[in-house]
């Protein structure tokens, strides 16, 4: 009973025989003999063993520890591992999407800048005697003025963002 409990609790804690031996300050073969029932720990080692396994001595000496506890811990850790992998994949996907959106923003700024350069501010030659063309001219001028002031800062920030979100692989 003691041998089965030591083995079951050690496995449920995720410890190897060597790791438990180091914690109790014995050699691995001693832990192996305890688990095989070939020897038993003395009272001092039993107390050290209970402390290392974070289990009361009464549990070590008492009823058989059910293996399903170890299986439940293992199943839970596997589920957590799957969740961590899914979260990591989502983070990578978000990073890729942000990366390509920033690249698209850079390309859009370059295209709009080129378009404004080639059309040479046509609002100056518009006939402002009619209300519609006057309003369009003012709106176009306001857009151009804001774009010329803000685009360089946005472009620099987007380029920095592209550099920071590129894949590290």
DSSP file (Angstrom, degrees, kcal/mol; ACC not computed):
  #  RESIDUE AA STRUCTURE BP1 BP2  ACC     N-H-->O    O-->H-N    N-H-->O    O-->H-N    TCO  KAPPA ALPHA  PHI   PSI    X-CA   Y-CA   Z-CA
    1    1 A X     >        0   0    0      0, 0.0     4,-2.3     0, 0.0    64,-0.2   0.000 360.0 360.0 360.0 -48.0    0.0    0.0    0.0
    2    2 A X  H  >  +     0   0    0      1,-0.2     4,-2.6     2,-0.2     5,-0.2   0.918 360.0  51.1 -61.4 -43.6    2.8    2.5    0.9
    3    3 A X  H  > S+     0   0    0      1,-0.2     4,-2.0     2,-0.2    -1,-0.2   0.909 111.0  47.3 -62.6 -42.3    4.7    1.6   -2.2
    4    4 A X  H  > S+     0   0    0      1,-0.2     4,-2.7     2,-0.2    -1,-0.2   0.888 112.4  50.3 -65.6 -39.5    1.7    2.1   -4.4
    5    5 A X  H  X S+     0   0    0     -4,-2.3     4,-2.7    55,-0.2     5,-0.3   0.910 108.9  50.6 -67.5 -42.3    0.9    5.4   -2.8
    6    6 A X  H  X S+     0   0    0     -4,-2.6     4,-2.4     1,-0.2     5,-0.2   0.944 114.6  44.4 -59.4 -46.8    4.4    6.8   -3.1
    7    7 A X  H  X S+     0   0    0     -4,-2.0     4,-2.4    -5,-0.2    -2,-0.2   0.930 115.3  46.7 -64.7 -46.5    4.5    5.9   -6.8
    8    8 A X  H  X S+     0   0    0     -4,-2.7     4,-2.3     2,-0.2    -2,-0.2   0.910 115.5  44.8 -64.6 -43.2    1.0    7.3   -7.5
    9    9 A X  H  X S+     0   0    0     -4,-2.7     4,-1.7     2,-0.2    -1,-0.2   0.911 112.0  52.6 -69.7 -40.8    1.5   10.5   -5.7
   10   10 A X  H  <>S+     0   0    0     -4,-2.4     5,-2.4    -5,-0.3     4,-0.4   0.930 112.6  45.2 -58.1 -45.6    5.0   11.0   -7.2
   11   11 A X  H ><5S+     0   0    0     -4,-2.4     3,-1.2     1,-0.2    -1,-0.2   0.892 109.8  54.3 -66.7 -38.4    3.5   10.6  -10.7
   12   12 A X  H 3<5S+     0   0    0     -4,-2.3    -1,-0.2     1,-0.3    -2,-0.2   0.811 108.2  50.4 -66.2 -27.3    0.5   12.8  -10.0
   13   13 A X  T 3<5S-     0   0    0     -4,-1.7    -1,-0.3    -5,-0.1    -2,-0.2   0.516 115.7-119.1 -84.7  -6.1    3.0   15.6   -8.9
   14   14 A X  T < 5 +     0   0    0     -3,-1.2     2,-0.3    -4,-0.4    -3,-0.2   0.792  64.2 144.0  75.4  27.7    4.9   15.0  -12.2
   15   15 A X      < -     0   0    0     -5,-2.4    -1,-0.3    -6,-0.2     2,-0.2  -0.773  43.5-137.9-101.6 144.5    8.1   14.0  -10.5
   16   16 A X     >  -     0   0    0     -2,-0.3     4,-2.3     1,-0.1     5,-0.2  -0.475  32.3-106.2 -85.9 168.4   10.6   11.4  -11.7
   17   17 A X  H  > S+     0   0    0      1,-0.2     4,-2.5     2,-0.2     5,-0.1   0.899 123.0  52.2 -61.5 -38.6   12.2    9.0   -9.2
   18   18 A X  H  > S+     0   0    0      2,-0.2     4,-2.3     1,-0.2    -1,-0.2   0.918 108.5  49.2 -63.9 -44.0   15.4   11.0   -9.5
   19   19 A X  H  > S+     0   0    0      1,-0.2     4,-1.9     2,-0.2    -1,-0.2   0.907 113.4  46.7 -63.7 -41.2   13.7   14.3   -8.8
   20   20 A X  H  X S+     0   0    0     -4,-2.3     4,-2.1     2,-0.2     5,-0.2   0.912 110.0  54.0 -66.0 -40.9   12.0   12.8   -5.7
   21   21 A X  H  X>S+     0   0    0     -4,-2.5     5,-2.5     1,-0.2     4,-1.2   0.899 108.2  49.8 -59.6 -41.2   15.3   11.2   -4.6
   22   22 A X  H  <5S+     0   0    0     -4,-2.3    -1,-0.2     1,-0.2     3,-0.2   0.908 110.3  50.2 -64.3 -41.3   17.0   14.6   -4.7
   23   23 A X  H  <5S+     0   0    0     -4,-1.9    -1,-0.2     1,-0.2    -2,-0.2   0.858 117.4  39.2 -65.1 -34.5   14.2   16.2   -2.7
   24   24 A X  H  <5S-     0   0    0     -4,-2.1    -1,-0.2    -5,-0.1    -2,-0.2   0.549 111.7-120.6 -93.0  -8.7   14.4   13.5    0.0
   25   25 A X  T  <5S+     0   0    0     -4,-1.2     2,-0.3     1,-0.3    -3,-0.2   0.915  73.7 111.1  68.5  46.5   18.2   13.3   -0.2
   26   26 A X  S   <S-     0   0    0     -5,-2.5    -1,-0.3    -6,-0.1     2,-0.2  -0.816  72.6 -89.1-132.5 175.7   18.5    9.7   -1.1
   27   27 A X    >>  -     0   0    0     -2,-0.3     4,-1.2     1,-0.1     3,-0.9  -0.522  36.6-112.3 -86.2 159.6   19.6    7.9   -4.3
   28   28 A X  H 3> S+     0   0    0      1,-0.3     4,-2.4     2,-0.2     5,-0.2   0.853 115.1  61.7 -59.1 -36.9   17.1    7.0   -7.1
   29   29 A X  H 3> S+     0   0    0      1,-0.2     4,-2.4     2,-0.2    -1,-0.3   0.825  99.2  56.5 -62.0 -30.9   17.5    3.3   -6.4
   30   30 A X  H <> S+     0   0    0     -3,-0.9     4,-2.2     2,-0.2    -1,-0.2   0.927 107.7  46.8 -65.8 -44.5   16.1    3.9   -2.9
   31   31 A X  H  X S+     0   0    0     -4,-1.2     4,-2.4     1,-0.2    -2,-0.2   0.908 111.4  52.8 -62.8 -40.5   13.0    5.5   -4.3
   32   32 A X  H  X S+     0   0    0     -4,-2.4     4,-1.7     1,-0.2    -2,-0.2   0.911 108.7  49.1 -60.9 -43.0   12.7    2.6   -6.8
   33   33 A X  H  X>S+     0   0    0     -4,-2.4     5,-2.1     2,-0.2     6,-1.1   0.882 110.2  51.7 -65.2 -38.0   12.9    0.1   -3.9
   34   34 A X  H ><5S+     0   0    0     -4,-2.2     3,-0.7     1,-0.2    -2,-0.2   0.931 111.2  47.1 -61.7 -44.3   10.2    1.9   -2.0
   35   35 A X  H 3<5S+     0   0    0     -4,-2.4    -1,-0.2     1,-0.2    -2,-0.2   0.788 112.7  49.0 -70.9 -26.7    7.9    1.9   -5.0
   36   36 A X  H 3<5S-     0   0    0     -4,-1.7    -1,-0.2    -5,-0.2    -2,-0.2   0.543 112.5-119.3 -86.7  -7.5    8.5   -1.8   -5.6
   37   37 A X  T <<5S+     0   0    0     -3,-0.7    -3,-0.2    -4,-0.7    -2,-0.1   0.666  79.6 123.7  79.1  15.5    7.8   -2.6   -2.0
   38   38 A X  S   <S+     0   0    0     -5,-2.1     2,-0.3    -6,-0.2    -4,-0.2   0.709  81.7   3.7 -81.6 -20.9   11.3   -4.0   -1.5
   39   39 A X        -     0   0    0     -6,-1.1     2,-0.3    -9,-0.1    -2,-0.2  -0.958  68.1-136.4-152.6 168.4   12.0   -1.6    1.4
   40   40 A X        -     0   0    0     -2,-0.3     2,-0.1    -3,-0.1    -6,-0.1  -0.963  26.9-108.2-130.1 148.7   10.3    1.1    3.4
   41   41 A X        -     0   0    0     -2,-0.3   -10,-0.0     1,-0.1     2,-0.0  -0.448  34.0-118.8 -73.1 147.7   11.4    4.5    4.5
   42   42 A X     >  -     0   0    0     -2,-0.1     4,-2.5     1,-0.1     5,-0.2  -0.186  40.9 -88.3 -73.7 179.4   12.2    5.0    8.2
   43   43 A X  H  > S+     0   0    0      1,-0.2     4,-1.9     2,-0.2     5,-0.2   0.875 127.5  49.3 -62.9 -39.9   10.2    7.6   10.1
   44   44 A X  H  > S+     0   0    0      1,-0.2     4,-2.3     2,-0.2    -1,-0.2   0.930 114.6  44.8 -65.3 -43.8   12.5   10.5    9.3
   45   45 A X  H  > S+     0   0    0      1,-0.2     4,-2.8     2,-0.2    -2,-0.2   0.839 109.3  57.1 -68.4 -32.5   12.5    9.7    5.6
   46   46 A X  H  X S+     0   0    0     -4,-2.5     4,-2.1     2,-0.2    -1,-0.2   0.903 108.8  45.9 -64.8 -39.9    8.7    9.2    5.7
   47   47 A X  H  X S+     0   0    0     -4,-1.9     4,-2.1     2,-0.2    -2,-0.2   0.923 114.0  48.2 -67.0 -44.4    8.3   12.7    7.0
   48   48 A X  H  X S+     0   0    0     -4,-2.3     4,-2.5     1,-0.2    -2,-0.2   0.889 111.4  51.7 -62.3 -38.4   10.8   14.1    4.4
   49   49 A X  H  X S+     0   0    0     -4,-2.8     4,-2.3     2,-0.2    -1,-0.2   0.903 108.4  50.0 -64.5 -42.2    8.9   12.1    1.7
   50   50 A X  H  <>S+     0   0    0     -4,-2.1     5,-2.6     1,-0.2     4,-0.4   0.873 112.7  47.6 -66.0 -35.8    5.5   13.6    2.8
   51   51 A X  H ><5S+     0   0    0     -4,-2.1     3,-0.5     3,-0.2    -2,-0.2   0.908 111.9  49.4 -69.7 -41.5    7.0   17.1    2.7
   52   52 A X  H 3<5S+     0   0    0     -4,-2.5    -2,-0.2     1,-0.2    -1,-0.2   0.871 117.9  39.8 -65.7 -36.3    8.6   16.5   -0.7
   53   53 A X  T 3<5S-     0   0    0     -4,-2.3    -1,-0.2     2,-0.2    -2,-0.2   0.466 106.0-129.2 -90.9  -1.6    5.3   15.1   -2.1
   54   54 A X  T < 5 +     0   0    0     -3,-0.5     2,-0.4    -4,-0.4    -3,-0.2   0.914  68.6 123.8  53.2  46.6    3.3   17.8   -0.2
   55   55 A X      < -     0   0    0     -5,-2.6    -1,-0.2    -6,-0.1    -2,-0.2  -0.993  68.2-104.2-137.0 138.9    1.1   15.0    1.1
   56   56 A X    >>  -     0   0    0     -2,-0.4     4,-1.6     1,-0.1     3,-0.6  -0.293  27.5-122.2 -62.0 149.7    0.3   14.1    4.7
   57   57 A X  H 3> S+     0   0    0      1,-0.2     4,-2.4     2,-0.2     5,-0.3   0.867 113.0  61.2 -58.9 -36.8    2.0   11.0    6.1
   58   58 A X  H 3> S+     0   0    0      1,-0.2     4,-1.7     2,-0.2    -1,-0.2   0.858 102.5  50.5 -61.4 -34.4   -1.4    9.5    6.8
   59   59 A X  H <4 S+     0   0    0     -3,-0.6    -1,-0.2     2,-0.2    -2,-0.2   0.899 109.4  50.7 -69.4 -39.3   -2.2    9.6    3.1
   60   60 A X  H  < S+     0   0    0     -4,-1.6   -55,-0.2     1,-0.2    -2,-0.2   0.897 120.6  35.0 -63.5 -38.6    1.1    7.9    2.3
   61   61 A X  H  < S+     0   0    0     -4,-2.4    -1,-0.2    -5,-0.1    -2,-0.2   0.655 113.7  71.0 -88.3 -16.9    0.3    5.2    4.9
   62   62 A X  S  < S-     0   0    0     -4,-1.7    -3,-0.1    -5,-0.3   -57,-0.1   0.454  94.9 -20.1 -82.1-142.3   -3.4    5.1    4.3
   63   63 A X  S    S-     0   0    0      1,-0.2    -1,-0.2    -5,-0.1     2,-0.1  -0.113  80.8 -81.1 -65.9 161.9   -5.6    3.9    1.5
   64   64 A X        -     0   0    0      1,-0.1     2,-0.4    -3,-0.1    -1,-0.2  -0.420  45.1-121.4 -65.0 133.3   -4.4    3.4   -2.0
   65   65 A X        -     0   0    0    -64,-0.2     2,-0.3    -2,-0.1    -1,-0.1  -0.642  30.5-116.9 -77.5 129.9   -4.2    6.6   -4.0
   66   66 A X    >>  -     0   0    0     -2,-0.4     3,-1.4     1,-0.1     4,-0.6  -0.505  10.5-142.4 -73.1 130.9   -6.4    6.3   -7.0
   67   67 A X  H >> S+     0   0    0     -2,-0.3     4,-2.2     1,-0.3     3,-0.5   0.752  94.4  76.2 -63.1 -24.4   -4.5    6.6  -10.3
   68   68 A X  H 3> S+     0   0    0      1,-0.2     4,-2.8     2,-0.2    -1,-0.3   0.789  86.1  62.3 -62.8 -24.8   -7.4    8.5  -11.8
   69   69 A X  H <> S+     0   0    0     -3,-1.4     4,-2.2     2,-0.2    -1,-0.2   0.933 106.1  44.8 -62.7 -44.1   -6.2   11.6   -9.9
   70   70 A X  H <X S+     0   0    0     -4,-0.6     4,-2.4    -3,-0.5    -2,-0.2   0.901 113.6  50.5 -64.4 -39.7   -3.0   11.5  -11.8
   71   71 A X  H  X S+     0   0    0     -4,-2.2     4,-2.8     2,-0.2    -2,-0.2   0.877 108.7  51.9 -65.8 -36.8   -4.9   10.9  -15.0
   72   72 A X  H  X S+     0   0    0     -4,-2.8     4,-2.5     2,-0.2    -2,-0.2   0.908 110.7  47.5 -66.1 -41.0   -7.2   13.9  -14.2
   73   73 A X  H  X S+     0   0    0     -4,-2.2     4,-2.5     2,-0.2    -2,-0.2   0.917 113.4  48.4 -64.9 -42.2   -4.2   16.1  -13.7
   74   74 A X  H  X S+     0   0    0     -4,-2.4     4,-2.2     2,-0.2    -2,-0.2   0.921 111.9  48.7 -63.9 -44.0   -2.6   14.9  -16.9
   75   75 A X  H  X S+     0   0    0     -4,-2.8     4,-2.2     1,-0.2    -2,-0.2   0.903 111.9  49.8 -62.7 -41.2   -5.8   15.4  -18.8
   76   76 A X  H  X S+     0   0    0     -4,-2.5     4,-2.5     1,-0.2    -2,-0.2   0.914 110.2  49.7 -63.9 -42.9   -6.2   18.9  -17.4
   77   77 A X  H  X S+     0   0    0     -4,-2.5     4,-2.0     1,-0.2    -1,-0.2   0.872 110.0  51.5 -65.8 -35.0   -2.6   19.8  -18.3
   78   78 A X  H  X S+     0   0    0     -4,-2.2     4,-2.1     2,-0.2    -1,-0.2   0.901 110.1  49.1 -66.3 -40.3   -3.2   18.5  -21.9
   79   79 A X  H  X S+     0   0    0     -4,-2.2     4,-2.4     2,-0.2    -2,-0.2   0.912 110.9  49.9 -64.3 -42.4   -6.3   20.7  -22.2
   80   80 A X  H  X S+     0   0    0     -4,-2.5     4,-2.7     1,-0.2    -1,-0.2   0.878 108.9  52.8 -63.6 -36.9   -4.3   23.7  -20.9
   81   81 A X  H  X S+     0   0    0     -4,-2.0     4,-2.2     2,-0.2    -1,-0.2   0.910 109.2  48.8 -64.5 -41.4   -1.6   22.9  -23.4
   82   82 A X  H  X S+     0   0    0     -4,-2.1     4,-2.3     2,-0.2    -2,-0.2   0.913 111.9  49.1 -63.8 -42.4   -4.2   22.9  -26.3
   83   83 A X  H  X S+     0   0    0     -4,-2.4     4,-2.6     1,-0.2    -2,-0.2   0.916 110.3  50.8 -63.6 -42.7   -5.7   26.2  -25.1
   84   84 A X  H  X S+     0   0    0     -4,-2.7     4,-2.3     1,-0.2    -1,-0.2   0.900 110.3  49.8 -61.8 -40.1   -2.2   27.7  -24.9
   85   85 A X  H  X S+     0   0    0     -4,-2.2     4,-2.4     2,-0.2    -1,-0.2   0.911 110.9  49.5 -64.1 -41.8   -1.5   26.6  -28.4
   86   86 A X  H  X S+     0   0    0     -4,-2.3     4,-2.3     2,-0.2    -2,-0.2   0.915 111.3  48.9 -64.2 -42.3   -4.8   28.0  -29.6
   87   87 A X  H  X S+     0   0    0     -4,-2.6     4,-2.3     1,-0.2    -1,-0.2   0.895 110.9  50.6 -64.2 -39.2   -4.1   31.4  -27.9
   88   88 A X  H  X S+     0   0    0     -4,-2.3     4,-2.2     2,-0.2    -2,-0.2   0.902 110.0  50.0 -64.9 -40.2   -0.6   31.4  -29.5
   89   89 A X  H  X S+     0   0    0     -4,-2.4     4,-2.5     2,-0.2    -2,-0.2   0.901 110.4  50.1 -65.4 -40.1   -2.0   30.8  -32.9
   90   90 A X  H  X S+     0   0    0     -4,-2.3     4,-2.8     2,-0.2     5,-0.2   0.909 109.8  50.9 -63.3 -41.1   -4.6   33.6  -32.5
   91   91 A X  H  X S+     0   0    0     -4,-2.3     4,-2.2     2,-0.2    -2,-0.2   0.913 111.1  48.1 -62.9 -42.5   -1.8   35.9  -31.4
   92   92 A X  H  X S+     0   0    0     -4,-2.2     4,-2.3     2,-0.2    -2,-0.2   0.915 112.2  49.6 -63.9 -42.8    0.2   35.0  -34.5
   93   93 A X  H  X S+     0   0    0     -4,-2.5     4,-2.6     2,-0.2    -2,-0.2   0.927 111.1  48.8 -63.2 -45.0   -2.8   35.5  -36.7
   94   94 A X  H  X S+     0   0    0     -4,-2.8     4,-2.6     1,-0.2    -1,-0.2   0.898 111.0  51.1 -60.8 -39.9   -3.6   38.9  -35.2
   95   95 A X  H  X S+     0   0    0     -4,-2.2     4,-2.4    -5,-0.2    -1,-0.2   0.905 110.8  48.0 -64.4 -42.0    0.0   40.0  -35.7
   96   96 A X  H  X S+     0   0    0     -4,-2.3     4,-2.4     2,-0.2     5,-0.2   0.916 112.3  49.0 -65.1 -43.0    0.0   38.9  -39.3
   97   97 A X  H  X S+     0   0    0     -4,-2.6     4,-2.3     2,-0.2    -2,-0.2   0.935 112.9  47.1 -62.6 -46.2   -3.3   40.7  -40.0
   98   98 A X  H  X S+     0   0    0     -4,-2.6     4,-2.4     1,-0.2    -1,-0.2   0.906 110.3  54.3 -61.0 -41.8   -2.0   43.9  -38.3
   99   99 A X  H  X S+     0   0    0     -4,-2.4     4,-1.9     1,-0.2    -2,-0.2   0.936 111.9  42.6 -57.8 -49.1    1.2   43.6  -40.3
  100  100 A X  H  X S+     0   0    0     -4,-2.4     4,-2.4     2,-0.2    -1,-0.2   0.833 111.5  54.8 -71.4 -31.9   -0.6   43.4  -43.6
  101  101 A X  H  X S+     0   0    0     -4,-2.3     4,-2.3    -5,-0.2    -1,-0.2   0.905 108.9  48.6 -65.4 -39.9   -3.0   46.2  -42.7
  102  102 A X  H  X S+     0   0    0     -4,-2.4     4,-2.3     2,-0.2    -2,-0.2   0.885 110.6  50.6 -66.8 -37.8    0.0   48.5  -41.9
  103  103 A X  H  X S+     0   0    0     -4,-1.9     4,-2.5     2,-0.2    -2,-0.2   0.917 110.5  49.7 -63.6 -42.4    1.5   47.6  -45.2
  104  104 A X  H  X S+     0   0    0     -4,-2.4     4,-2.7     2,-0.2    -2,-0.2   0.891 109.0  52.4 -63.6 -39.0   -1.7   48.4  -47.0
  105  105 A X  H  X S+     0   0    0     -4,-2.3     4,-2.4     2,-0.2    -2,-0.2   0.919 109.7  48.9 -62.2 -43.7   -1.9   51.7  -45.1
  106  106 A X  H  X S+     0   0    0     -4,-2.3     4,-2.2     2,-0.2    -2,-0.2   0.934 112.8  47.4 -60.6 -46.1    1.7   52.5  -46.3
  107  107 A X  H  X S+     0   0    0     -4,-2.5     4,-2.6     1,-0.2    -2,-0.2   0.904 111.0  51.9 -63.3 -40.9    0.8   51.6  -49.9
  108  108 A X  H  X S+     0   0    0     -4,-2.7     4,-2.7     2,-0.2     5,-0.2   0.906 109.3  49.4 -62.4 -42.1   -2.4   53.7  -49.6
  109  109 A X  H  X S+     0   0    0     -4,-2.4     4,-2.5     2,-0.2    -1,-0.2   0.914 111.8  48.8 -63.2 -42.2   -0.5   56.8  -48.4
  110  110 A X  H  X S+     0   0    0     -4,-2.2     4,-2.4     2,-0.2    -2,-0.2   0.919 112.6  48.0 -64.1 -43.0    2.0   56.4  -51.2
  111  111 A X  H  X S+     0   0    0     -4,-2.6     4,-2.5     2,-0.2    -2,-0.2   0.933 113.6  45.9 -64.1 -46.4   -0.8   56.1  -53.8
  112  112 A X  H  X S+     0   0    0     -4,-2.7     4,-2.7     2,-0.2     5,-0.2   0.904 112.4  51.8 -64.9 -40.0   -2.7   59.1  -52.6
  113  113 A X  H  X S+     0   0    0     -4,-2.5     4,-2.2    -5,-0.2    -1,-0.2   0.925 111.0  47.5 -61.0 -44.1    0.5   61.1  -52.4
  114  114 A X  H  X S+     0   0    0     -4,-2.4     4,-2.4     2,-0.2    -2,-0.2   0.904 111.4  51.0 -63.5 -41.2    1.4   60.2  -56.0
  115  115 A X  H  X S+     0   0    0     -4,-2.5     4,-2.0     1,-0.2    -2,-0.2   0.931 111.0  47.7 -63.3 -44.9   -2.2   61.1  -57.1
  116  116 A X  H  X>S+     0   0    0     -4,-2.7     4,-0.8     1,-0.2     5,-0.7   0.875 111.9  51.4 -64.0 -36.2   -2.0   64.5  -55.4
  117  117 A X  H  <5S+     0   0    0     -4,-2.2     3,-0.3    -5,-0.2    -1,-0.2   0.918 112.3  45.0 -65.3 -43.3    1.4   65.2  -56.9
  118  118 A X  H  <5S+     0   0    0     -4,-2.4    -2,-0.2     1,-0.2    -1,-0.2   0.793 111.4  50.5 -76.8 -27.6    0.3   64.3  -60.4
  119  119 A X  H  <5S-     0   0    0     -4,-2.0    -1,-0.2    -5,-0.2    -2,-0.2   0.613  94.2-145.7 -87.3  -9.3   -3.0   66.3  -60.4
  120  120 A X  T  <5 -     0   0    0     -4,-0.8    -3,-0.1    -3,-0.3    -4,-0.1   0.888  57.0 -60.7  49.7  54.7   -1.3   69.4  -59.1
  121  121 A X    > < -     0   0    0     -5,-0.7     3,-1.4     1,-0.1     4,-0.3   0.904  60.3-170.9  45.2  72.6   -4.1   70.8  -56.9
  122  122 A X  G >> S+     0   0    0      1,-0.3     3,-1.2     2,-0.2     4,-0.5   0.627  71.0  83.8 -69.1 -12.2   -6.9   71.3  -59.5
  123  123 A X  G >4 S+     0   0    0      1,-0.3     3,-0.6     2,-0.2    -1,-0.3   0.773  81.9  63.6 -64.3 -22.2   -9.1   73.1  -56.9
  124  124 A X  G <4 S+     0   0    0     -3,-1.4    -1,-0.3     1,-0.2    -2,-0.2   0.822 106.2  43.1 -69.3 -29.4   -7.2   76.3  -57.7
  125  125 A X  G <4 S+     0   0    0     -3,-1.2    -1,-0.2    -4,-0.3    -2,-0.2   0.417  90.0 115.3 -96.2   1.7   -8.5   76.2  -61.3
  126  126 A X  S << S-     0   0    0     -3,-0.6     2,-0.9    -4,-0.5    -3,-0.0  -0.380  77.1-109.4 -72.4 150.5  -12.0   75.3  -60.5
  127  127 A X    >   -     0   0    0      1,-0.1     3,-0.6    -2,-0.1     6,-0.1  -0.708  33.9-175.0 -78.4 108.7  -14.8   77.7  -61.2
  128  128 A X  T 3   +     0   0    0     -2,-0.9    -1,-0.1     1,-0.2     6,-0.1   0.306  62.1  92.3 -91.0   9.6  -15.8   78.9  -57.8
  129  129 A X  T 3  S+     0   0    0      4,-0.0     2,-0.4     5,-0.0    -1,-0.2   0.779  78.2  66.6 -75.2 -24.4  -18.8   80.9  -59.0
  130  130 A X  S <> S-     0   0    0     -3,-0.6     4,-2.0     1,-0.1     5,-0.2  -0.777  84.9-131.7 -97.1 144.6  -21.1   78.0  -58.5
  131  131 A X  H  > S+     0   0    0     -2,-0.4     4,-2.6     1,-0.2     5,-0.2   0.880 101.8  54.7 -61.1 -41.7  -21.8   76.7  -55.0
  132  132 A X  H  > S+     0   0    0      1,-0.2     4,-2.4     2,-0.2    -1,-0.2   0.935 112.3  41.2 -62.3 -47.9  -21.2   73.0  -55.8
  133  133 A X  H  > S+     0   0    0      2,-0.2     4,-2.4     1,-0.2    -1,-0.2   0.839 113.7  54.3 -71.9 -30.4  -17.7   73.5  -57.3
  134  134 A X  H  X S+     0   0    0     -4,-2.0     4,-2.3     2,-0.2    -2,-0.2   0.932 111.4  44.7 -65.7 -44.5  -16.8   76.0  -54.6
  135  135 A X  H  X S+     0   0    0     -4,-2.6     4,-2.7     2,-0.2    -2,-0.2   0.910 114.1  49.7 -65.6 -42.7  -17.7   73.6  -51.8
  136  136 A X  H  X S+     0   0    0     -4,-2.4     4,-2.8    -5,-0.2     5,-0.2   0.900 110.6  50.8 -62.7 -40.2  -15.9   70.7  -53.6
  137  137 A X  H  X S+     0   0    0     -4,-2.4     4,-2.5     2,-0.2    -2,-0.2   0.916 112.3  45.5 -63.6 -43.7  -12.9   72.9  -54.0
  138  138 A X  H  X S+     0   0    0     -4,-2.3     4,-2.7     2,-0.2    -2,-0.2   0.916 114.5  48.5 -66.0 -43.1  -12.8   73.8  -50.3
  139  139 A X  H  X S+     0   0    0     -4,-2.7     4,-2.5     2,-0.2    -2,-0.2   0.926 113.5  47.1 -62.8 -44.2  -13.4   70.2  -49.3
  140  140 A X  H  X S+     0   0    0     -4,-2.8     4,-2.8     1,-0.2    -2,-0.2   0.909 112.7  49.4 -64.1 -41.9  -10.6   69.0  -51.6
  141  141 A X  H  X S+     0   0    0     -4,-2.5     4,-2.9    -5,-0.2    -2,-0.2   0.910 110.8  49.7 -63.4 -42.8   -8.3   71.7  -50.4
  142  142 A X  H  X S+     0   0    0     -4,-2.7     4,-2.5     2,-0.2     5,-0.2   0.917 112.5  47.9 -63.2 -43.2   -9.0   70.7  -46.7
  143  143 A X  H  X S+     0   0    0     -4,-2.5     4,-2.9     2,-0.2    -2,-0.2   0.943 113.8  46.8 -60.8 -47.6   -8.4   67.1  -47.5
  144  144 A X  H  X S+     0   0    0     -4,-2.8     4,-2.7     1,-0.2     5,-0.2   0.914 112.5  49.6 -62.5 -43.5   -5.1   67.8  -49.3
  145  145 A X  H  X S+     0   0    0     -4,-2.9     4,-1.6     2,-0.2    -1,-0.2   0.938 115.2  43.1 -62.2 -47.7   -4.0   70.2  -46.5
  146  146 A X  H  X S+     0   0    0     -4,-2.5     4,-2.9     2,-0.2     5,-0.3   0.906 114.3  51.5 -63.9 -42.2   -4.7   67.6  -43.8
  147  147 A X  H  X S+     0   0    0     -4,-2.9     4,-2.9    -5,-0.2     5,-0.3   0.931 109.0  49.1 -62.3 -46.4   -3.2   64.8  -45.8
  148  148 A X  H  < S+     0   0    0     -4,-2.7     4,-0.5    -5,-0.2    -1,-0.2   0.846 116.9  43.4 -63.9 -33.1    0.0   66.6  -46.5
  149  149 A X  H  < S+     0   0    0     -4,-1.6     4,-0.4    -5,-0.2    -2,-0.2   0.886 125.4  30.2 -78.6 -39.5    0.4   67.5  -42.8
  150  150 A X  H  X S+     0   0    0     -4,-2.9     4,-2.4    -5,-0.2     3,-0.4   0.790 101.1  75.8 -93.8 -29.7   -0.6   64.1  -41.4
  151  151 A X  H  X S+     0   0    0     -4,-2.9     4,-3.1    -5,-0.3     5,-0.2   0.869  92.6  53.1 -57.2 -43.3    0.5   61.5  -44.0
  152  152 A X  H  > S+     0   0    0     -4,-0.5     4,-2.3    -5,-0.3    -1,-0.2   0.912 112.7  44.6 -61.0 -39.5    4.3   61.7  -43.2
  153  153 A X  H  > S+     0   0    0     -4,-0.4     4,-2.5    -3,-0.4    -2,-0.2   0.924 115.9  46.6 -68.1 -43.6    3.7   61.0  -39.5
  154  154 A X  H  X S+     0   0    0     -4,-2.4     4,-2.6     1,-0.2    -2,-0.2   0.908 112.0  51.6 -64.2 -41.2    1.2   58.2  -40.2
  155  155 A X  H  X S+     0   0    0     -4,-3.1     4,-2.4    -5,-0.3    -2,-0.2   0.922 110.8  47.5 -62.3 -44.8    3.5   56.7  -42.8
  156  156 A X  H  X S+     0   0    0     -4,-2.3     4,-2.4    -5,-0.2    -2,-0.2   0.923 113.3  48.1 -62.6 -43.6    6.4   56.7  -40.3
  157  157 A X  H  X S+     0   0    0     -4,-2.5     4,-2.4     1,-0.2    -2,-0.2   0.899 112.1  49.7 -64.0 -39.5    4.3   55.1  -37.6
  158  158 A X  H  X S+     0   0    0     -4,-2.6     4,-2.5     2,-0.2    -2,-0.2   0.888 109.8  50.6 -67.1 -38.7    3.0   52.5  -40.1
  159  159 A X  H  X S+     0   0    0     -4,-2.4     4,-2.3     2,-0.2    -2,-0.2   0.918 111.1  48.4 -65.2 -42.4    6.5   51.6  -41.2
  160  160 A X  H  X S+     0   0    0     -4,-2.4     4,-2.4     1,-0.2    -2,-0.2   0.922 111.7  50.9 -61.3 -42.8    7.6   51.2  -37.6
  161  161 A X  H  X S+     0   0    0     -4,-2.4     4,-1.9     2,-0.2    -2,-0.2   0.890 108.1  51.8 -61.2 -40.3    4.5   49.1  -37.0
  162  162 A X  H  X S+     0   0    0     -4,-2.5     4,-0.8     1,-0.2    -1,-0.2   0.922 111.2  47.9 -62.3 -43.3    5.4   46.9  -40.1
  163  163 A X  H  < S+     0   0    0     -4,-2.3     3,-0.5     1,-0.2    -2,-0.2   0.898 113.5  47.2 -64.4 -39.9    8.9   46.4  -38.7
  164  164 A X  H  < S+     0   0    0     -4,-2.4    -1,-0.2     1,-0.2    -2,-0.2   0.776 115.3  44.7 -74.2 -25.7    7.6   45.5  -35.2
  165  165 A X  H  < S+     0   0    0     -4,-1.9    -1,-0.2    -5,-0.2   -66,-0.2   0.432  81.8 118.9-101.0   1.6    5.0   43.1  -36.5
  166  166 A X  S  < S-     0   0    0     -4,-0.8     2,-0.1    -3,-0.5   -70,-0.0  -0.325  77.5 -92.6 -64.5 153.2    7.1   41.2  -39.0
  167  167 A X        -     0   0    0      1,-0.1    -1,-0.1     2,-0.0    -2,-0.1  -0.380  24.1-147.8 -70.4 144.4    7.4   37.5  -38.3
  168  168 A X              0   0    0      1,-0.2    -1,-0.1    -3,-0.1    -2,-0.1   0.361 360.0 360.0 -92.1   4.1   10.4   36.5  -36.3
  169  169 A X              0   0    0      0, 0.0    -1,-0.2     0, 0.0    -2,-0.0   0.485 360.0 360.0 -74.4 360.0   10.8   33.1  -38.0
